[in-house]
Amino acid sequence: MSPNVADLPHYWASLPADSPLKGRYAPPEVPQASYWLPLAAVAVGVLLLVGGSLAGLLVVAGAGAWGALAWRSAQQVEAKRTAWESSHVCLACTGTF
């Protein structure tokens, strides 16, 4: 590998805190994926269904969709994080690849 190429995570970690490049090369933020609320909504929907209300079916379906969207979002962020971790930076032109 050329001396003008560095691993992006190592390069980013070596930058001083006040460097303008620190924000440019920062890793993607990892949101806290919480599945407790969709699971609680599924439980409420099941309780409504057991109680005889068909609205419980709608609540269960909505909570399932909500959980699926949260899972998909977490997977996309993880893919971006993995791509960042395997990226390189050109020290001559400051481009990434």
N, C-alpha and C positions, 0 to 999 in steps of 0.2 A: 504494500500500500504506500502511496506517496506521502511524504512528510507534510504536504499541504492538505491532507485529509485527516479528519479526526472523527471519532464516534461522537454523535450529537449529545447523548446523555453525559458523557465525560466532559465534553467541551462546555456544556451548559453549567455543570457543577463547578467548573474551574473559573467561571466568570465572576468578577467582583460583584457584590450586591448592587452597586450603583451603576452598573453597565447598562447602556440602552439595549444591548443585545440580549440581556437576561430575560426580558419580556418577550422578545421576538422568538427566541428558541425554547421558551418554557414548555414543559410537558402539558398535554391536555389535562384539564382538571377532571378529577374523578368524583362525580356526584355520589352521594350516599343513597344507594338504592334500598328502599325499604318496602318490604312486601307485607308488613303487618297490617296496614290499612286495607289493602285489597283482600287479605285473608279475613279480616274482621268483617268486611262487607259481605263476603261469601257466607260467613257464619250467620250474619243477620238475615241474608236472603234465604238460607236454609231454614232458619227459624220461622220466617214468614211463610215459606212453603209448607212446613209442618203444621203451622197454624191454619192452613187452608187458604191463604191469600196467593193469588196468581202473580201479584206484584213481586213476590219473592223470586220468581223465575227471572224477571227483568233485572232485579238487583244482583242475582247470581251471574247473569250474563254480562252485565255492566262491570262487575268486579273482576270477572275473568278477563275481559278485554283490557281493563285497567292494569291488571297484573301482567298481561302479555306485553302491553306497551312499555311498562317499566322494565321488564326483562329485555326486550329488544333494545331499548335505549342503553341499558347497561352493557349489552353485547357490543353495540356500536362504539361506545366510549372505550371499551377494552380493546377493540380492534385498532382504534386511533392510538391508544397508549402503546400497543405492541409495535405499530408502525414507527412511532416516535423513538422507541427504544432501539430499533434496528437501523435508524437513519444515520447518515454521515453528514458532515459539514465541510465545505471547502474553505480552508483558511485564507486562500488568496482572493476569492470572490464573495465569500460568506453565503454562498448558495447551499441549499440542502438537497440531498438525494438519498 
